[in-house]
Amino acid sequence: MKKPHEAQRRPFVVVPYGWAGKKAHIDPDDLAELCHLGLPPETWYLAQGTITTVLPNGKPIAIARLITEAPPGMRVRHLSRDPGELRRFALHLRPSKRAKQCGKVAKVECRELAAINQRMRARTYVSTIGTEITR
C-alpha cells in the first residue's frame, strides 16, 4: 500500500506559464501529452483562478480538465487550493451542474485538428517542391 506522501516524491516538472512568469507543477507525461496536442505552456494563462488554454477550435478549457479527462457534469478540484498544482495526485473530481466541457472529447478534437494540420502542411510542402518560395 502506498503512503500518502509517496505521490509527492514522484518526479515533476516546473513550467512557467503566462506573461507574469508564474510557475505550475505538472507530471512529465502529462506535459509531454499536452505539448504533443499543440498546447504547450506558452499558450496557458490564468483566468478566474484556473490555468486555462484555448483549444484549436477557439474554446477555452482548464488544463486540469484536460489532464483528468473530466466528463461533463464533473468539476476538477485542486486539493491544495493552488491552481498551479497540476500533478494528478493533487486533483480530484466532484459533481457539478455547471461543468459542461468534456476533457476527453477536447483531447480527441485536438488530436484530430493536429492530424488535419499535419496533412495540410504535408500537402503544402509537396505542392511547393520545384517552385521558388519568396517571403
PAPAKE-352957 format. One record per residue (C-alpha): chain; residue number from 1; y, z, x negated. Coordinates in steps of 0.02 Angstrom, whole numbers. Layout:
   dogu   lumfi       yy       zz       xx
      A     NUM        Y        Z        X
...
//
This chain:
   dogu   lumfi       yy       zz       xx
      A       1        0        0        0
      A       2      171      -48      -67
      A       3      303       85      -87
      A       4      470       52       -1
      A       5      565       40     -165
      A       6      445      -88     -241
      A       7      534     -230     -149
      A       8      695     -187     -240
      A       9      608     -214     -408
      A      10      567     -396     -369
      A      11      671     -522     -467
      A      12      825     -587     -380
      A      13      973     -699     -416
      A      14     1156     -651     -404
      A      15     1258     -801     -348
      A      16     1445     -816     -320
      A      17     1499     -893     -156
      A      18     1663     -944      -78
      A      19     1831     -958     -162
      A      20     1856     -771     -183
      A      21     1710     -760     -305
      A      22     1609     -636     -202
      A      23     1427     -615     -250
      A      24     1267     -622     -150
      A      25     1092     -561     -196
      A      26      953     -681     -148
      A      27      769     -710     -190
      A      28      746     -855     -313
      A      29      628     -953     -200
      A      30      750     -943      -53
      A      31      893    -1003     -163
      A      32      788    -1148     -226
      A      33      742    -1197      -48
      A      34      923    -1191       12
      A      35      980    -1296     -137
      A      36      840    -1420     -102
      A      37      903    -1432       79
      A      38     1076    -1476       13
      A      39     1153    -1305       50
      A      40     1197    -1235     -123
      A      41     1303    -1076     -142
      A      42     1458    -1183     -170
      A      43     1452    -1225       17
      A      44     1439    -1044       75
      A      45     1585     -944      143
      A      46     1615     -778      229
      A      47     1653     -794      416
      A      48     1666     -643      530
      A      49     1568     -534      408
      A      50     1424     -658      386
      A      51     1388     -777      243
      A      52     1389     -947      327
      A      53     1366    -1130      281
      A      54     1390    -1292      375
      A      55     1236    -1397      414
      A      56     1242    -1584      383
      A      57     1266    -1610      570
      A      58     1428    -1508      563
      A      59     1366    -1347      642
      A      60     1396    -1182      552
      A      61     1246    -1066      529
      A      62     1219     -899      444
      A      63     1123     -907      279
      A      64     1020     -755      332
      A      65      966     -852      488
      A      66      903     -995      379
      A      67      811     -877      261
      A      68      721     -785      401
      A      69      697     -942      508
      A      70      756     -838      655
      A      71      711     -910      826
      A      72      839     -923      966
      A      73      864     -756     1052
      A      74      842     -656      891
      A      75      983     -586      785
      A      76      968     -559      597
      A      77     1023     -385      540
      A      78     1060     -327      364
      A      79      976     -159      335
      A      80     1105     -113      201
      A      81     1252     -173      309
      A      82     1304     -283      161
      A      83     1319     -468      209
      A      84     1292     -515       26
      A      85     1118     -438       27
      A      86     1011     -590       69
      A      87      845     -532       -2
      A      88      705     -537      126
      A      89      666     -352      116
      A      90      845     -313      172
      A      91      841     -425      327
      A      92      759     -395      494
      A      93      764     -475      667
      A      94      822     -397      829
      A      95      827     -470     1005
      A      96      997     -536     1058
      A      97     1057     -636     1207
      A      98     1198     -717     1106
      A      99     1092     -793      966
      A     100     1064     -975     1012
      A     101     1027    -1062      847
      A     102      853    -1078      775
      A     103      841    -1060      586
      A     104      676    -1154      577
      A     105      744    -1303      676
      A     106      900    -1305      566
      A     107      792    -1317      410
      A     108      694    -1462      485
      A     109      857    -1551      529
      A     110      920    -1527      351
      A     111      759    -1599      280
      A     112      768    -1749      396
      A     113      950    -1784      355
      A     114      916    -1763      168
      A     115      773    -1889      181
      A     116      884    -2012      276
      A     117     1022    -1993      146
      A     118      898    -2017        5
      A     119      830    -2177       85
      A     120     1008    -2238      115
      A     121     1055    -2207      -67
      A     122      898    -2298     -125
      A     123      942    -2449      -16
      A     124     1120    -2447      -80
      A     125     1058    -2441     -260
      A     126      937    -2586     -231
      A     127     1072    -2691     -146
      A     128     1194    -2664     -291
      A     129     1075    -2721     -428
      A     130     1143    -2879     -505
      A     131     1319    -2852     -438
      A     132     1464    -2779     -532
      A     133     1518    -2609     -469
      A     134     1706    -2575     -479
      A     135     1792    -2412     -443
//
